[in-house]
Amino acid sequence: MDAYIFIINIIAALVVAFILNLVLQRLIKMYMTRFVKRVSADATSFSFLKNSVGFIIWSMAFIYILHYIPGLSEVKTAVFASAGIFAAIIGFAAQKAFANIVGGIFILIFRPFRVGDIIFIGVDYRGVVEEITLRHIVIRNYENRRIIIPNGIISDETIVNSSIADLRIKKHIEFSIGFDADVARAKEILREEAEKHPLTLDVRKPEDIEKGSPKVTVRTIALMEYAIKIRAYVWAKDSDDAFLISCDLNDIILRRFKQEGISIPYPHHNVIIQQSGNAKNDDKQVVN
């Protein structure tokens, strides 16, 4: 009679494990599909979660069977001991892998960026997000190269997302002019050329247009050691357009400044060389 009870309990444990595994996998698949659609990622990247749930459930069923059958007590003790040692080894060796997985789950849940976003990670990586997985993300930089960054690294870095809420970019375009230059004329040239550029956006409100506020604002932002720095605040549709505007204006403004006689200075120093011997003023040379 006891044998029948053992068999019934074992079968019941296996059936419960099967049903629980099936239900949990379907629930995980349903919720993961929703998250995947939000970040436009590949659903197969998260299939290991379903598999890991099945592994955990069947492992618990196996442990229950070992615990329930008295004759397998020695086997149970050996399995637990070896499993503890094995888990410690695996845990030590896979710390970075687990950190990447946890980072991927956080990215999936909190969504600091999505597929297609233009992001900066730290100071070295910039590009368009192409793929998000639980181990890494793939970004395409502006040399059309793919950069694979582990999620554990991303968790410790500052992320600048140019696409998360508003694609528009306010680009700062700066030039340095000499102290003897006509500052008002230089600012007027910079404003004129920036407003004429076909990619420049007009973000003025109707009341600003009525007041006659300029489309592009230009300010004097610094008096440096050898130059005056002026800056134009130019709005563009996205990061790519902002980059093109900056490149075009560099060429145009340089040419206009030369035509208008506005100097662009460069750093220079006076070096005094004193001859050996008697230090007389006649023995000193000044080199610019």
N, C-alpha and C positions, 0 to 999 in steps of 0.2 A: 504493500500500500504506500509505503514511503517513497518507493521508486516512482510510482505514478505521480505523486505530489511534486517530486523533484522535476520530472519531465514537464508537468503542467506549468510549473513556475518558470522553467527555462524557456518554454514556448511562449508564455505570457510576456516575459522580459524581451524576447526577440520581436514579438508582435508590437509591443509598446514602443520599442526603439524604432521599428520600421515606420509606424504611423507618425511618431513624433518627428522623425527625420524628414518624412515627406511633407508634413505640415509646415515645419520651420523653413525648409528650403523654398517652398512656394511663397511664404511670407517674405523671406529675405529677397527673393527674386522680384517680387512686386514692388517692395520699397526701394531696392537698388535701381530698378528700372526708372523710377521717378527721379532719383538723384542723378542718374546717368543722363537723362534727357535735359536736366537743368544745366549740366556742364558740357553737354554734347560729347561725351567720352564714349569709348568703346565698351559695350556691356561685358564682353568677354574678359576685360581686365579685372572684373570683380567676381568671376566665377569661383575663385578659390575660397571665397567666403562661404558659399554653399557647401563646397567640399569639406571645409574645415568643420562646419557644423555637424555633418554626417560622421566625420572621424571622431568627434567628441562624444556624440550620442552612442555610437557603437562601442567606443572604448568604455563608457560607463556601463553599458549592458554587459560587456565582457567581465568587468570588475565585479558587477553584481552577481554574475553566475559563479565566479570563483569564490566569492564570499559566501554564497548560499550553500555550496556543496562542501560538506565537512572534510571529505577525503582529499580535497585539493588545497588544504590549508598551507602545506609546505610550498606547493607551487605558487600559491597566492603571495606568500611572503617573499619568495625569490623574485617574482614578477614585480612587486612593489619596490623592492630594493634596487633592482636593475633599472626600473623605470625612473626612479629618483635620480640615480647617477646619470642616466641617459639624458634626462631633462635638464640637469645642471650643465652637462657638456654642451648640449644644443643651445641652451639659453645664453651661455657665455660666448659661444661662437657666432651666434646670430643676433647680437645686440643691435648692430647697425641695420640689419635686415628688418628687425621688429620696429626700429625707430622710423625707417622709411615707410613701413606699412601704417603705423600710427599717423605719421605725417600725411600720408595719402588719404586716410579716413578724415582727418581734419580738413584737408583741402576739399574733399567731396562734400562735407557737411557745411562748412563756413563759406566756401566759394570765394576766396580772395581774388580769383581770376577764373576765366572760362576759356574753352577752346576758341581761338580766333582773337583773343585779347592781345594787345601789345603791352608787354611788361618789361620792367627793368628789375633784375635780381642782383642786389649788391651794386657793385660798380663795374663788374666785368661782363655781365650777360644782359643782352637786350634782344628782343625778337618777338615773333608771333607764336602764341601757344598753339601747337598742332595736336598734342595728345596728352592726356592725363591718365596715369595709371596709379595703382596703389604703391608702386615702388619708385616711380620717377615721373617727371614730365619731359616732354620733348618740345623745344622751341626752335623756330627757324629764324636765324639771324639775317641781317641784311646783306650777307655774302652768300645767301642760300645754303648755308650749312646748318645741320641739325645738331643742337646741343642737348645732351641728355643729362639732366640734373636730378640727383636723388632727392626724394622728398625730405629726408632728414636734414639735408643742407638748407633747403628752402625754409624750413621751420625756424632756422636761426638767422635768416637774412631779412633785410628790409625789402619789401616789394613795392615798386611803383607801377600802378596799373593806369595806363592811358585810356582805357576803354570801359572801365567798370560802370561809369554813370554817364559821362559826357565825352564824346570823341573829340570835341573841339580842343584845340591847343592854343594857348597864348604864348607865342614865341618871343623871346627877348633877343633883339638884334642890336649888337653894340659896336660902336666905332670910337676910336680915340683920335682926337684932333689936337693940333698944337695950341699953345696959349696965345699965339699971335693970330690965330684963325678967327674968322667971323663965325661965332658960335650960332647965332640966330640963323644965318644962311645955311650952315651945315645941317641944322635941325630941320629947316624947311626942305632941303633936298632929300633928306632921309624920309621925311613924312610923305613928300610928293611921290617918290619912287615906290614906297611901300604901299601907298593907297592905289597906285596904278597897277600893281601886280594882279594878274587875273585870279590868283588863288587866295587873295586876301579877303577875309570875311568882314562884313559890316555888322557888328553886334550892337550898334547904338540903338537905344530906345527912341521912339518917336519924339519924345520931349527933348532928347539930346540933339536930334537932328534939327529940331526947330530952334534950339539955342545956337546952332552953328558949331557944335562940338566936332572936332576932327574925327575922321574914320580911324586914324592911327595916331596914338599919343606918343610924343617924343619928349624925353626929359633929359636934363643934365644930371647924372647920378653920382659923379665923383670928380674931384680935383686931385689928380695923381701927381707924382713927383715930376713928371715930364710931359703930361698930357691932360686933356679934359676928356672925360668919357661921357658919351651920349648914348641913349638907349631908346629904341623904338619897340612898342608893345603891339605886336601884329598877331591877329587872330587867324587861325587856319582851320580847315575842316577836320583834319586829323594829324597825326604825327608825321606821316609821309609828306603831306602838303607843307607842313611847317618846315621840314627839312629842305624841300625844294625852294621855298621862298627865301630861306636863309642863304642858300647857295647862290641863287640868282641875284639877290641884293648885294652880296659881297662883290660880285663883278660889276654890277651897275653903279653902286655907290663909289667904288674905287675909281671908276672912269669919270664919274661926275665930279668928284672932289678934285681930280687932276685938272679937269677942264675949268673949274671954278677957282683954282688956286688955293684950295684948302689943304693944308699940310697934314700928313699923317706921320707923327713923330716916332722916333725909336729911342730906346734908352741910350744915354751916353754919359761918360764920366770924365772928369779931369784928373789926370794922373801927373803928379809932381815927382820928377826924378832929380835927386840931389847928388851932385858929384862928390866923390870922396876927397878928403883933405879939408881945407878951410871952407866952412859953410858960408858962402857968400851968395847974395841974391843973383849975381851974374852967373853963378855956376848952376843955377836951377833951370831945368827945362820943363815946360808944360806941354803935355801931350793930350790932345782931345780925342 
